[in-house]
C-alpha cells in the first residue's frame, strides 16, 4: 500500500497532475510525500475521503498553494490548523463526517471559498468570521450541536443554500433575512419556536424546510407562496401566560410563543393608536434609511444600543404595506388547515401569521390576495 501511494504521488509530481485521488487509503497521517521539496505546485483538487486523518499539516498552503477543491469527507479530523486560512484560491472545502469540535476563526480568510460542508461533526458554535466569506454560496452545518448561528452570517451576500438540519437551534437570526440571494433554507429537526417576521420576504427564497420543530406553531405569511416543509411542527403546547394569551386566543398565542424580546406590544385590531415609541422609531428610520452610514454618527447617548441595533435591523416589515416595525406587531392568524395548502401538509398544526404595522393593515390583509 505504501509503495503504491508513493508511486501515485511521484507520478502526480512528475506529470504535474491537477487532480489527485487518495480516497480509501487507510491513511492515519497526511502523506509526507505531498509535502516534500516544493510540494505539488500544480495540484488543484485533492480527494482524501474515507481515511483516518486526525489533522492537517500547518504547511499545507505552502506546499499546495493552488488548491481549489479539498475533499476530506469521512475522516477523524478533530482540529483544523490556523494555516488553513492561507489557501487563498480554495473554493470548495468538504469536512463532513469528521470529529470537529471547533472551527478556527481563520476560516474567514478563505475569501475565494464558495462551498463549505461541515455536516455530521461535533460543532457547538461557528466563528463570527464565517461572515467574512462573501463569495460563499453553499453552507451545510447539519447534524452538529449548534445552539445558534452567527449574526454576522448575513454578510455572506452570495449565500444561496443554507442547511442546518438536526442541530439544537432555538431561533434564526433575523439578520439572515438580508440574504437576498438565499434560495433554500433548511432547518429541520431543531428546537425552533419562532421564525423571523421577514422570513420569505425575499423573492429569491423559494424553499424553506422546518420539519420536526415540535414547538414551532407559526409561519410568517411571506412563506405562503413558497415551497415549505413543516411536517411534525406544532405538536407540543406552548401558550403565552397571563392576560395576553386570553386576549389573543389560544391558537394565536401559541403561534406567537418565542416572540423577540424587542416586541413590547402585541396589538389587537381594536388598538388603533400606535405607541409613541414605535412612531419615533419609524420616523428615525425614515430619516436615516437612505443614508445608513449616518446611523453611526448619532451620539450614543441619544438611543440605547438595543434601539440603535433595531434601526439597523428592524423586527420586520408589515406583511401588508412593508412599513418597518420595531416594537409593536399586529398579528393575524391563518390556520394552515383552512388554506389551499391543507391537502399538501397533513402532519402539521401550524398556522400562517401575518405581522402588520397597524389595525388598518390588519383588517385589510388577505393571505391569498
N, C-alpha and C positions, 0 to 999 in steps of 0.2 A: 504493500500500500504506500509506504514512504517513498519507494523508488518511483512508483507511478506518479505520485504527487510531484516529486522533484522534476520528473520529465515534463509533466504538464506545464509547470511554471517556467521551466527552462525554455520550452518551445514558445510559450507566450512572450517571453522576453526577446528571443531571437527573431520572431516573426512580427513583433510589435502588435500583438493582438489588442483589440479594443474591448473584447468580451472575454471573461474568464469564469468558467463554471467549476466551482468547488463544492457543490452540494453533496450531501450524503457521504462525507469522507470520514466521519467519526473523529473530527478534529477537536482536541481539547484546548489547543493554543493556536494563535494566529501563526500561519506558516512563516518562518523566518526567511524563507527563500523569497517571499514577496517584498521583503524589506532590505535585502542585501544591496550593497552598492548604490546605484541610482534608483533602484526600485523599478516599477513599471510605469514609466512616464506617459505612455500612450494609452494605458488602460482607462476605459470609460465606464464599464459595467462589471461589477464584481458580485457574483452569486455564491453565497455561502450558507444556504438554507440547510436546516436539519443536521447540524453538527452539535458539538458540546462546548462551544466557546463560552467563556465567562466574562471576558472583557475585550477591549480593542487596544492596539498599541498607541502610544502617545504620538509617534511619528508617522501615523497613517497618512496624514495630509502631505507630509514632506515627501514620502515615497510614492504616493498615488495621487499626485496633485490635480489630475484631470478627471477624477471620478465624477460621473454624472448620476449614476444609479448604484446604490449599495443595498443588497438584499441579505438580511441577517435573520430572516424568519426562522423560528423554532430552534433556538439555541438555549443556553443557560446564562445569558448575559445579565449581570447584576448592576453594572455601572458603566456609563459611557464617559470616557475621559473628556476633559475640557477642550482638548485639542480637536475634538470633532468640529468645532466652530471654524477651523481653518480650511475645511473642504469648500472652498469658495464657489466651485462650479456645481456642487451637488444639487440635483433636482428631485431625486426620489430616495427616500430612506425608509426601509421596512425593518422594524424591530419588533414585529408582532410575535407573540408566543415566546417570550423570554421571562426573565425574573426581575425586571427593572422595578426598583422601589423609588427611584429618584431620577429626575431628568435635569441635567445641569443647565444653568442659565445660558451657557454658551451656545445652546441650540438656536438661540435667537440671532446668531451671527451668520447662519446659513441663508443669506439673503436671496439665493437663487432657488431655494427649496420650493417645490410645487406639490409634492405628495409626501405626507408623513403618516406612517402607520405604526401605532403603538398598542394595538389591541392585545388583550389577554396577557397583561403584566400585573404588577402589584403596586401601581402608581396611586398615591393618595392625593396628589396635587400636581398641577402643571406650573412651571415657572411663568411669571408675568411676561418674560422676554419672548415668549412664543408669539406675542402680539406684534413683534418686530418683523415677522415673516410676511411681508406684504405681497409676495408672489404666491403664497400658499393657496392651493386650490382644493386639496383633499386632506382632511384631518380625521383619523379614526382612532379614538381612545376608548373603544368599547371594551367591556369585560375587565375593568380595573376596579379601584376602590375610591374613585374620585367623589368628593363631597361637594365640590364646586368647580366652576370653570373660571379662568381668569377674566376679570372685567376688560382687560386690555385686548382680549381676543377680537374685539370689534375693529381693531386696527388691521386685521388680516383682510384687506379690502378685496382680494381676489378669491376669497374662500367661496367654494361652490357646494362642497359636500362635507357636512359635519356629522359624524356618527359617535355617539356616546352612550350606546345601549349598555345595560347591565352594569351600572355603577350605583352610587349612593347619593345622587344629585337630588336636592330638595327644591332647587329653583334654577331658573335660567336667567342670567343677567340681562336686563332689558337693553343694555348697550348692544347686544347681539342683533337687535332689530335694525341696527345701522349697516348690517352686512348686506348691501343691496345686490350683490351677485349670488348670494346663497340660494341654491336651487333645491337642496334636500337637507332636511334636519331630522335626525333620528335619535330619540331619547327614550326608547322603550325600556321597560323594566328598571325604573329608577324609583325615587321616592318623591316625585314631583307632586306638589299640592296646588300650585298656581302657575299660570303661564303669563308672560308679559303681555300687556294690553295691546301692543302694536305687533305682536307676532302674526305674520301673514300679511301685513300691510304692504310689504314689498311685492311687486308683481312677479319678480324672479322666483320667489319661494313658492314652489308648486307641490312639494311632497313633505309632509310632516307626520312623523310616526312617534306616538307617545303611548303605545300599547302597554298594558300591565303596570300602569302607575295607579295603584288602587285608591289613593286618596285624591286623585285628580278628578274633579267633577265639572269644571268649567273650561270651555274652549273659547278664545276670543272669536268674535263673529267674523273677523277677517278670514278665518280658516274655512268658512262655509263652502267656498268655491274652490278649495284646494283638494288634493288627494291626501286624505288623512287616515292614519291608523290609530284607533282608540279602543280596541278590544281589551276587556279586562280593566277598564278605567271606572272609577266611581263606585267601587263595590264596598268601600268602607263608609263609615258615617262620621263626618266632621261637621259640626254645626257651630256657628258663631254664638257666643254666650250673650246672655242679657237681653235688654230691650231691643237691640239692633236686630238680633235674629228673629224676634217676634214680629217686628215691624216689616221686615223684608219677606218673611215667609221661609219655611224650612228649606225648600229646594234652592232658592236663590242664596240663602245664607251659606249653604254647603258649597255652592259653586264659587263663593267669594272667600272661602277659607284660604288663608295664606296671602291675603292682600298685602302689598308692600306697606311698610310702616309709614311711608310718606303720606298715605291716604288718611286724611284727618276727618273727612266727611263722606259717608256713603248716602247719597241723597235719593229722595223719592220723587215721583212725578209731581207731587204737590209742593215740593220745595222749589219755588220759582225764583228765590233770591240767592244769587251766588255769593258766598262769603267774601269779605273784603280781601283777605289774604290771597285767595285764588285770583281775584281780579287784578291785584297788584302784580302777581307773578306773570299773569298773561300780558299785562302792559309792559313789564320789563322785558319779557321775551320778544314782543313785537319791536321794542326799541332797539334791541341788540341782535336780533335774529339775522339781519343782513350784514352785520359786522361782528362775527363771533369773537374776533380777537379782542374786541373792546371789553368782553366779559372779564378778561384777565387784568384789565386796567381799573376795575372797580375797587375802591378801597375796601379791604376785608372787613372793616367794622360795619359796612352798610348791610351786609347779609351774612347770616351764618353759613358755614361751609356746606351744610346739608342743602340749603336752599340754592346756593350758588351751583352746586352739582346738579340740582334739578333744572336750572336754566340750560345747562349743557345737555342734559338727558331727561326730558320730561317723562312723567309716568307713562304717557301715551298720547295718542291723538284721537279726538272724537270720531267714533265709527260712523257718524252721520255727516259731519261737516269738516272734519280734520283739524279742528281747533286743538292746540296743545293743552294738556291738562296736567296739573301739578299737585293739588292737594285734595281734590274732590272728584268723584265719579258718580254718574247717574247710570246704574246698571239696568239692563233689560234682559230677561231670561227667555230662551227659546229651546225647550227640551228637544234633543235630537230625535226622539221617538215621534215627535209631532211634525218633523220636517220631511222633505222628499228623500232624505238620506236614510230614513228609518230601515228600509229594506236592505241596505248595504251594510249597516252596522247594527248587528243584532245583540252582540255580547257587551253592551255598554249602557250605562245610565247617565252619561254625560249630557250637558246642555251647552248650547252656544250662548255666550254672553256678549251683548253689545254694550260698550262703555261709551257713554255720551257726556257732553260737556254742559248740558242744560236740560231743563224739563221740556223745552220745545223740541230739541233733538231727540229726546227720549220718546216723546209722543209720536213723532213723525218717522222714526227709524223703521225700516222694513227689511227683514233679513233676506228675503227673496226678491226684493225690488230692484 
